[in-house]
Every structure is written in C-alpha cells, then in structure tokens.
C-alpha cells in the first residue's frame, strides 16, 4: 500500500513541477527571487518570447549535471522514486 501512495505522491510532485508554474509562483511568494534568479528568468521570457519552462531556462543559462537532472522529468522522477 505504501508503494502506491509514494508513486502517486511522486507523480503529483512531477506534475506540479513540470506542467505548472507552481515553483516560480511559490518562490515569488516566499521572496526568494534572487536565490533562484526568477527575475532573470522572467526577463528571458519577455526578450525571447518563448514557452520555455523554468527548468529549461536553468539548463540554457548554465549546463551543470544537477541542472540537467532537474530539467529532465523522467530522470528526476526516477531518482525521487529510488530515494
């Protein structure tokens, strides 16, 4: 039963992170804009006028292993399920 609950929990986390603006809105609400560079992300959206997500922008800005891992929903979901 626990495995089913954890699977649904991970699925909900992945949905909210990758299919909505949940992360960006909560970072703004908690006033953590400078730490997560939300202002730069919003400037990028206005200049490029694309539908890139925050996670795509992170990899575009600087390619590191952790940012690539976070931008891939399948990779991130796998490691969250393993943990």
C-alpha positions in Angstrom: 0.0 0.0 0.0 2.8 2.4 0.8 4.4 1.8 -2.6 1.1 3.0 -4.3 0.9 6.1 -2.1 4.6 7.0 -2.8 4.0 6.5 -6.5 1.0 8.9 -6.5 3.0 11.4 -4.4 5.9 11.4 -6.8 3.5 11.7 -9.8 1.8 14.7 -8.2 5.2 16.4 -7.4 6.3 15.9 -11.0 3.1 17.2 -12.4 3.2 20.4 -10.3 6.9 21.0 -11.0 6.9 20.4 -14.8 3.4 21.1 -16.0 2.5 24.2 -14.0 4.2 27.4 -12.8 3.9 26.2 -9.2 7.6 26.5 -8.4 8.1 30.0 -9.8 4.9 31.3 -8.1 5.9 30.0 -4.7 9.4 31.3 -5.0 7.9 34.7 -5.7 5.5 34.3 -2.8 8.3 33.4 -0.4 10.5 36.3 -1.8 13.4 34.0 -2.9 13.7 35.6 -6.3 17.3 36.4 -6.0 18.4 33.0 -4.9 16.5 31.2 -7.7 17.1 34.0 -10.3 13.4 34.4 -11.1 13.8 38.0 -12.3 16.4 36.9 -14.9 14.1 34.1 -16.0 11.2 36.5 -16.5 13.4 38.9 -18.4 14.4 36.0 -20.6 10.8 35.1 -21.3 10.0 38.7 -22.3 13.0 39.0 -24.6 12.8 35.6 -26.3 9.0 35.3 -26.1 9.1 31.5 -25.9 7.2 29.0 -23.7 10.3 27.6 -22.1 9.9 26.4 -18.5 12.0 27.5 -15.6 13.8 24.1 -15.8 14.7 24.6 -19.5 16.0 28.0 -18.7 18.2 26.8 -16.0 20.0 24.4 -18.4 20.1 27.1 -21.0 21.8 29.6 -18.6 24.4 27.2 -17.3 24.8 23.5 -18.0 25.7 21.5 -14.9 24.8 17.9 -14.0 22.3 18.9 -11.3 20.5 21.4 -13.6 20.3 18.8 -16.3 19.0 16.3 -13.8 16.3 18.7 -12.6 15.2 19.7 -16.1 14.5 16.1 -17.1 11.2 14.9 -15.6 12.0 11.2 -16.2 15.4 11.4 -14.6 14.2 13.4 -11.6 11.2 11.1 -11.2 13.5 8.1 -11.2 15.8 9.4 -8.5 12.9 10.6 -6.4 11.4 7.1 -6.5 14.7 5.5 -5.7 15.1 7.7 -2.6 
